[in-house]
Amino acid sequence: MNGTFTEATVSMTSPELEPAITLEQVCKKRREHTVGPINWSIPRGYVTALVGENGTGKSTLIHMLLRTLYPDSGRITWLGESCEGELPIHIRQQIAYVAELPMLEENRSTAKQAGAFRSQWYPNWNQGRFEQLLEQLKVPDDVRLAKLSKGQQQKFVFAAALATSPKLLLLDEPSSGLDPFAWKDMLAALHGEMENGDVTILITTHRMEEVKRLADYVALMYEGQICGMKEKDELYQQWKEVWLGPVDDQFVLDDLQELPGILDWERKPDGSVRVHTSQAAALQQIAEENDIPVQVNGLEWEELLSCWVNDYRIHLGEAKA
Ligand SMILES: Nc1ncnc2c1ncn2[C@@H]1O[C@H](COP(=O)(O)OP(=O)(O)OP(=O)(O)O)[C@@H](O)[C@H]1O
């Protein structure tokens, strides 16, 4: 990966990271709830995965970044420039977008013709890369796009996006519909992109394997808000599962439960306790001092994300109280 930043945690607007995109107080009212206010900087030169449950506002956010949707309030800055109305063409030409479901205006064209058309709009169009990706992804270039399968159309969009040599690549669940082989090729192409160019990638995904393999940073969205952004490896270490006991002494247990960092505390019928905590080392030490059997385990990605949401909700509750 390019860039030299090594610090484990970054805040949502870390001053150490150069931002590719900055959002300040960005809000958009949707049918059921409001997305925002969002204050967040997307670090330049890295892959950031935006994760969160269905309907929380990830696609809305991406559309605001593309200016296909205007925020009701707030300000967005792209590569150091902000604007009120439409995105200036020189910025738009540096942004490529792959949506979850390809909606192709060029349905009557072949991949070759559609590429030739797009190449006129993008000054940094890389024809060699486009052809190489079509070949690698096995997309026929002489068949009308309308006659291709959804997966093949998605691969075309992906190849065309990378061929623009973008500075900002916005990927909204790009792998839905891709077979496992194409998915592997897509990951390899994205890794190649990061190694060779000064590109910033924002990807929304529900596939934790994608986060694992691609992301440098992970941002969590919950109920329209960005809860935070963490360096991926630091996220792995943030919360642990701790098994205590079995323990008979309720007083000791009550004391342990008061320790900071505890998110979930589940007493089992056999007297053991399963805990999710951000302070596993402290809990382990005190348990051992009290001769309580203790075991510390890492968590799966899905569990880590639900710990993150729980932690955010606890802090939100505390902030409101
Ligand atoms: N065109 C629209 N008009 C009004 N509201 C919309 C529109 N599209 C989405 N919404 C609403 O905006 C909210 C956020 O939707 P959005 O598609 O951004 O979520 P998401 O996080 O991308 O979800 P998913 O993970 O399912 O793709 C939802 O409440 C949704 O119902």
Residues whose N, C-alpha, C, O or C-beta is under 5 A from the ligand:
A	BS01	LIG	R30 R31 E32 H33 G52 E53 N54 G55 T56 G57 K58 S59 T60
